[in-house]
Amino acid sequence: MGDLPDGVNQADAMFTMMMIPHHEQAIEMSELVLGRDDIDPEIVELAEEIIAAQDPEIELMEEWLDDWGMIEHHEGAIDMAQGVLDDGESTDVAELAETIIETQQVEIDLMNDLLAER
């Protein structure tokens, strides 16, 4: 299983993965504001500031995910869960392993989508 580098844990990686689409939504909403003519200049300025601040943060977080090899880390969890499904006896552990496979695959798909958008 791929390990995260020293000083980075699963909470860091999850925060980063979830913050990227959050920032992307803020940018999309800001761009909607900028596309209108009847918006207060202070709101236009705020929208421009949001885009200027959050776009570079998205790029930074995507670089972190690349560097951390998060996709490999999640694939390792799927491999371990599949191993216990193949060889384990406990139905409770098997149910958890199936849940892990499903949730990790959803997160892998999200990360692949995020990387493909770059």
N, C-alpha and C positions, 0 to 999 in steps of 0.2 A: 504494500500500500504506500503510495507516495505520501511523504510527510511534508507538512508545512515548514517553512524555514523557522529558525529560532526567532523568538519575539513575535510570532504570528500564530494565532490559534483559530479554531473553528468559528468562534464568535466574530473575530476580525473579518474572516472570509465571508461569512454570511452577511454581516453589515455591508460590506463592500458590494456583494452581489445584489442586495436589495436596494441599496442607495442609488445605483446606476439608473434603474428605470424610474425611480422617484425623481431624480434630477432631470431625466429626459422629459418627464411629464411637465415639470416646471418650465423647461425651455419651450416645449410645445405651446403651453398656455401663454407664455410671454410672447411668442411669435404671433399668436392669434391677436394679442393686443396691438402689436406693432403693425398688423395688417389692416387696422381700422383707422379712419381719419378723424373720428369724433371722440377721441380719447384724451383725457386731461394730460397735459404735458408732464406732470409729476408722475403719473402712472406709466407713461411711456418711458420716462427716465428709469423708474424702478424695473420695468421689464428688461430694458437694456442692461441694467446692472446684474439682474438675475442671470441672463444669458452669458454675460462676460465672466461671472464668477463660477457658474456651474458647468459650463462647457469644458474648461480646463480640468475641473475636478473629475468629470466623467472620464476624460482621457487618462488621468493619473490612476484612477481606480481600475480601468481596463488594463493598464500596464501592470499594476500589482497582480491582478488575476492571472495574467500571462506568466509573470515571474514566479508566482506561487504554485503554478501547475495544478490549480484547483480541480480541473477536469480529471486529471490523473488521480488525485486524491479521492474524488467521488467514485471513479471507476474501481478503485481498490476496495471501497466499501461494498460495492455491488458484488465484486468477486468473493469477498469474505461471506456476504450474506448468501450467495449462491452455494458456496461451499457447505454452509451449515444446512441449507435445504437439501443438499445431496446426501450428507453424511449424518446429520443430527437426528435425535430422537424426540426431543421435546416439541410438542405442538405449540406451546407458548413461544418458544424461541423461533420456530418456523413462521408463526404469524408475524412476529416482529421483523424477521428477516425479509419477508415479503413486503412489509410496509417500507422497510429501508430501501429495498430495490426500487419500489415505485417512487418514493420521494427523492432519492438520489438521482434517478433517471430524469425526473422533472427538472431538477436543478442543473443537471448536465445539459439538457436541452436548452434551458434558459441561458446558461453560460455560452453554449455554442451559438445561439442566436445573437447574444451581445457581441461576441467576437466577430461574427459574420457581418454585423452592421458597421464595423469599423472601417 
